[in-house]
């Protein structure tokens, strides 16, 4: 792993430092990108079979992470052209994203049409959909792509829904937002990360819709401190103080330390309103939550110690 990292860093530094390559960052025809390819060809001629596809993918990622998408596109194109590399659908998906970023949507559509049918999997269609949902001008294409993904059975993850919800929200199509949120819950679409949960929450267009999403989230498992914090903060921004208080009451900290940033959200709000009695109630609740945490920790320690002697 260390050797692989060293190789990727070395090649990335060489490519990033190459003065002639820096002139390739201007917008040009898809067919004329070649400077990075020339460097990769030399790398291949020197290293041969030691140049693994994973190394090249790492170089592409490094370029992308450093916002050098033109160079990343050249490297991606070079890898896809080589007969000695096995190309996967993820490689096509990454290249589709780079083509759209560097050369625009029209070129990305042309590239998509060139992708073999057996390589057009979820990741490829998801990238295409994201490209279409960036503008209201391509709403029809976004909806057609979304329906195509439905036909192919690709609507099992939240990303396509989030993309369409974002576009519909921008267009103020609340009915369509609610429809997609309802479809997600009815079809038990599984979230991949807390980030996607938060994205869906923010995209909710009204309190009722938002609460239905949160109730769905709670059914899937215990909410983390981070999730409680973000939701209480969001409710306070909507001036739903009562809802924020109720969510705070549901919060049961695990420990070993109490996350004071959560009650502090409400304390700050009540101080702004000059509501001293509410501040006192919160301070008292913090004390009780701390006591509850200590009791759990003590009980856990006693239980583990008893097991040692049994």
Secondary structure, DSSP 8 states (H G I E B T S, - for coil): -HHHHHHHHHHHHHHHH-HHHHGGGS---GGG--HHHHHHHHHHHHHGGGS-HHHHHHHHHHHHHTT-HHHHHHHHHHHHH-TTS---HHHHHHHHHHHHHHH-HHHHHHHHHHS-GGG--HHHHHHHHHHHTT-GGGHHHHHHHHHHHHHTT-TTBHHHHHHHHHHHHHTT-HHHHHHHHHHHHHTT-B---HHHHHHHHHH--SHHHHHHHHHHHHHTS---HHHHHHHHHHHHHTT-HHHHHHHHHH----SSS--HHHHHHHHHHHHHHT-HHHHHHHHHHHHHHHHHHHHHHHHHHHHHHHHHH-
